[in-house]
Amino acid sequence: MEKVGSIIFLNFLFIICLAAPLMVQSTIENPRENIDQWFQNLPHAKQKLTRLHFYFHDVVLGPHPTVVAVANASHTFTSPTFFGRVNIFDNPLTQGPEPGSKLVGRAQGLYGFTSQEEVSLLMAMNFVFRSWKHNGSSLTVLGRNPVGQLVRELPIVGGTGVFRLARGFVLAKTYFFNASVATVEYNVAALHY
């Protein structure tokens, strides 16, 4: 009987694997047509300013880290600024500073320690939103983050979904920091169409 159950389960998985591509459809019927239409309407579109506020949770140590080191230079561990280290992350973005606060999205990207004089990061990340009216949209941030400063400003260089052609800036302020976790408050000002 157990063998029959295994065969039925394997057949079910096989059918799902075959049918999955048929069940997944793009929300855009003709992507080329959609893009052309979007750009045709752009001169008449009104620019919008969206302000967002959330918290970024960078978990380095513990049972469920959200950041991992992917590269170190030969001298990274003797450098007081960790110069040469590169980390990749998939961090939760929450409405409040508590880790259990409502999840609004994820910050996905990488940061490298780029200064030999102070702890400063080059950050390349996407804020991928999973709630609010921006669900499925993202903002791309690329810039220098001198983490020792009270407030850091990083540029928004693009976006997707409702944030197509976004530009603007984010202000980052460390809310909490220890050897295991960093919680950073983000205030976002994004111009988009």
C-alpha positions in Angstrom: 0.0 0.0 0.0 2.9 2.4 0.8 4.4 1.7 -2.6 1.1 2.6 -4.3 1.0 5.9 -2.4 4.5 6.7 -3.4 3.7 6.0 -7.1 0.6 8.2 -6.9 2.6 11.0 -5.3 5.3 10.8 -7.9 2.8 10.8 -10.7 1.1 13.8 -9.1 4.5 15.7 -9.0 5.2 14.7 -12.6 1.8 16.1 -13.8 2.3 19.3 -11.8 5.8 19.8 -13.4 4.3 19.3 -16.8 1.3 21.6 -16.2 3.2 24.4 -14.3 4.4 26.2 -17.4 0.8 26.2 -18.7 -0.6 27.6 -15.5 1.9 30.5 -15.3 1.0 33.4 -17.6 2.4 36.8 -17.8 0.2 39.7 -16.8 1.4 41.4 -20.0 -0.1 39.8 -23.1 2.3 41.5 -25.5 5.3 43.0 -23.6 6.6 44.9 -26.7 3.2 46.5 -27.3 2.8 47.3 -23.6 6.3 49.0 -23.4 5.7 51.0 -26.5 2.3 52.2 -25.2 3.8 53.1 -21.9 6.5 55.2 -23.5 3.9 56.9 -25.8 1.9 57.9 -22.8 5.0 59.1 -20.9 5.0 62.8 -22.2 1.4 63.2 -20.8 2.1 61.4 -17.5 2.2 63.3 -14.3 5.2 62.8 -12.1 4.4 61.5 -8.6 6.3 61.7 -5.4 6.0 58.6 -3.2 7.3 58.7 0.4 7.8 55.4 2.2 9.1 54.5 5.7 10.2 51.1 6.8 12.9 49.2 8.7 15.7 47.0 7.2 16.8 44.0 9.3 20.4 42.7 8.5 20.9 39.4 10.4 24.5 38.4 10.3 24.6 35.7 13.0 22.1 33.3 14.4 20.0 30.4 13.2 18.5 32.3 10.3 21.0 34.8 8.9 19.8 37.1 6.1 23.3 38.1 4.9 26.3 36.0 4.0 29.9 36.8 3.0 30.7 35.8 -0.6 34.2 37.3 -0.9 37.1 38.4 1.3 40.4 40.0 0.3 43.6 38.5 1.7 43.8 41.4 4.2 40.1 41.8 5.1 40.4 40.3 8.5 43.4 42.5 9.4 41.7 45.6 8.1 39.9 47.8 10.8 37.3 48.6 8.1 36.9 45.1 6.7 38.1 46.5 3.4 37.6 44.0 0.5 34.7 42.0 2.0 31.5 41.5 -0.1 28.2 40.4 1.4 25.0 39.4 -0.3 21.7 39.8 1.5 18.0 39.1 1.4 16.7 41.2 4.3 13.1 41.7 5.5 11.7 45.2 5.3 9.1 45.8 8.1 6.7 48.5 9.0 8.1 48.9 12.5 11.6 48.4 14.1 10.7 45.0 15.7 11.7 42.0 13.6 8.2 40.6 14.0 6.5 43.8 12.7 4.4 43.6 9.6 6.5 42.5 6.5 6.3 45.0 3.7 9.0 43.6 1.4 12.5 42.5 1.1 15.8 44.2 0.5 17.9 42.1 -1.9 21.4 42.9 -3.1 25.0 43.1 -2.0 27.3 45.4 -0.2 31.1 45.7 -0.3 33.4 47.3 2.3 35.1 49.9 0.1 37.1 52.2 2.3 40.4 51.8 4.0 39.8 54.8 6.3 36.3 54.3 7.7 33.6 51.6 7.6 31.9 52.5 4.3 29.8 50.3 2.0 29.0 50.3 -1.6 25.4 49.2 -1.7 23.6 47.8 -4.7 20.1 46.7 -3.6 16.5 46.4 -4.7 13.6 47.1 -2.3 11.0 44.6 -3.5 7.6 45.5 -2.1 5.0 42.8 -1.1 2.3 45.0 0.4 0.8 48.4 0.2 -0.3 49.5 -3.3 3.2 48.9 -4.5 3.0 45.1 -4.3 5.3 43.5 -6.9 7.1 46.8 -7.6 10.7 47.6 -6.7 13.1 50.5 -6.2 16.8 50.2 -7.0 19.3 51.9 -4.8 23.0 52.2 -5.7 25.5 54.3 -3.7 27.9 54.9 -0.9 26.8 54.2 2.7 29.3 55.5 5.3 27.7 53.6 8.2 29.5 55.7 10.9 27.4 58.8 10.0 24.2 59.4 11.8 22.1 59.7 8.6 23.3 58.5 5.2 21.8 59.5 1.8 21.8 57.0 -1.1 20.4 57.6 -4.6 17.5 55.8 -6.1 18.5 54.9 -9.7 15.5 53.1 -11.0 12.6 50.9 -10.3 10.0 48.5 -11.7 6.2 48.3 -11.8 4.6 51.5 -10.4 8.2 52.8 -9.9 9.3 52.6 -13.6 12.0 55.3 -14.3 12.1 56.1 -10.6 14.7 58.5 -9.2 15.1 60.1 -5.8 16.9 59.2 -2.6 16.7 57.2 0.6 17.8 58.3 4.0 19.3 55.5 6.2 19.6 55.8 9.9 20.9 53.0 12.2 18.1 52.2 14.7 19.9 49.3 16.4 23.3 47.5 16.0 25.2 44.7 17.6 27.5 41.9 16.4 24.5 39.8 15.2 21.9 42.2 13.9 21.6 45.7 12.4 18.2 47.4 12.1 18.2 50.4 9.8 15.4 52.9 9.4 14.8 54.0 5.8 12.9 57.1 4.7 12.3 57.0 0.9 11.4 59.8 -1.5 10.9 58.5 -5.0 9.8 60.4 -8.1 8.1 58.2 -10.7 5.3 58.3 -13.3 
